[in-house]
Amino acid sequence: MIGEGFFLAWYGSYGGGAVGNLFSQWEQAGVFSYLLPFLLIFALIFGLLSQMKLFGKNKAVNAIISLAIGLMALQFDIVPRFFSEIFPRFGVGLAILLIAIILLGMFVPSKAGPWIIFAVGAIVFLVVLVQTAGGLGWQSAYWWQDNWLNFLGVAVIITLIVVVITSSGKDTPSEANDSILSSLIRGRN
């Protein structure tokens, strides 16, 4: 009994278990390289065409165009490579953004929170795009490798400015001066 439990625990952590085997079979069958990218492209194009109502309410034309674009996008290896590079980085970026939201909720006033989350999200978005470009061997990655610290410094400074401006309180400068004047006048009386 104990030996079987040990074997199951060892097998689950080393080999990935049944779920790991299932994902491996799906990968070998092309689910991640072709089926899921096709479904994503098809759904996006179909949704856009349906929303735009370019062909009226004719869903058959929208479906044919979406099908053609989805299949043509997978003709070469560019789309599967791009998706295999960007989505793991996107998942890590979402985890970083979630951690930032939790920390901001604990330590930052609610007025400044959305702006800081927007700034962190923009930085994560840019880093994901730059890292994806580097992973695909696109030329822009080398320039970013040399200059990423400059942009990080600018982003931190902009974020600090936004935090200071948004968390300065409800008092406008004229209200603050009025309260100072009224306290001075009360002090003289």
N, C-alpha and C positions, 0 to 999 in steps of 0.2 A: 504494500500500500504506500509506504513512504517512498520507495524507489520509483514507483509509477508517478507520484506527484513531483519528485525531483526531475524525472525525465521530461514530464510535460512542461515544467517551468523552464528547463534548459532548452527544450526544443522551441518554445515560444519566444525566448529572447535571442536565440542564435539564428534560427532559420526563418523567423517571422511568423511561424504558425500558418494556419489555414488562410488567413487574410493575406499574408505575405505571398503564399503560393498562388492565391487567386490573382493578386496584382501582377505577379510575374507572368502568369498565363495570359492575362489581358495585354501586358506589354508585348509579349511575343506575338499575340494575335493582331497587334496594331491598333488597339483601342485608344491608347493615349497618343499615338502618333497621327492617326488618321480619323478615327470615328469621332472622338470628342472635339478636335479642332473643326471638323466638318459641321458637327451639330451646333457649335458655338457660332461659326460664321453664318450658317444657314439661319439660325434663330435671330441673329442681329440684323441681317439683311431683310429677312421676312418682316420682322417687327418694324424696321424703319420704313419699308415700302407700305406696310399696312397703315402705319401712323400718318405717312405723308399723303396717302390716298391718291397716288400718282395715276393709278389705273382704275380709279373708282373703288367699287367693292368687289372687284374681280380677284379673288384670292388665288385662283389658278395661275394667273400671270405672275403674281407675286411669288408663288411657290416655285414656278419654273425658273424665274430669274434668280431666286435665292439658291436653288439647287445648282444652277449653272455656275454661279459665282463661288459657291462652296466647293464644288468639285474642281474648278479651275484653280482655286487658291491652293489646293493640295497636289497639283500636278507636279510641282517641284518640291524640293525638301526645305524651302525657306520657311514656310508657315509652321511645320512641325518643330523645326529647330528653334524658331522664335518663341513659340509657346512653351517648349521644354526649358528655355532659358528664363523667360519672364515670370511664369507662374510660381515656381519655387521661391524666387526672390520677392514676388508680390505677397506670398504667404508670410515670409519673414517680416516684410514691411508692415503688414497688417498686425502682426504680433507686437512689433515695436510701437505702433500707433495705439494699440489697446493698452499696453503698459503705460504709455504717456498719458492716456485718458484717465487711467486709474490713479496715477500719481498726481495729475493736475486736479482731479476731484478731491484729493485729500489735502492739498497744500495751497492751491491757488484760488482766489476769489472767483465766483461764478461769472463775473462780468468779463474778466480777462481770459477765461478758459477757452471759449470758442476760437479766439484769435490765435492763441498759442497752439491749439490743436490744428488749426488750419496751417500754421507755419511748420509744425512738425510733419504734418501730412504732405505739404509741398516738398519739404526736404527729403522725406522718405520716397516720394514719387520720383524726384530727380535722381536720387541715388539708385533706385531700381532701374530706371531707364538707362543711366550711364553704365551700371554694371552689366545690364543685358547687352548693351552695345559692345562692351568689352568682351563679353562671353561669345558673341557672334563674330568677333574680329573686325568690327567696323572701326573706321579710322578715328572717330571722335574719342574713343576710350583713352588713347595715349595723351591727348591734350588734357583730359580730365584728370588723369593720374598725376600730372604735373601741377595742376591748379586747384585741386579739390579743397585744399586747406584755405585758400583765399575765399572761395565761395562759402565754406563753412563759417569762417569768421564774419563775413558780411551777413549771413543768415542769423547768426547769434546776435549780432548788434541790432539788426532789424527786429528780431524777436524781443530783445530787451527794451527797445524803444516802444514797441507796441504794448508790452506789459506795463511799462511806466505810464504811458498815456491812458490806457484803459483802466488801470487800477488806482488812478489818482483820486477817485472819489466822485461824489455827485456835485460837489461845490464847483461852480465856475469861478474864474478869477474875480469877476465883479462881486459875486456872493461872498467870496473869501475876504475881499477888501471891505465889504460892508460889515461883516462880522468883526473884523479887526477894528474898524472905526467905531462901531457900537460898543465894543468892550473898552476902548480908550475913553469914549465919552462917559460911559458908566463909571469908569475909574476916577474921572475928574470930579464927578458929582459927589 
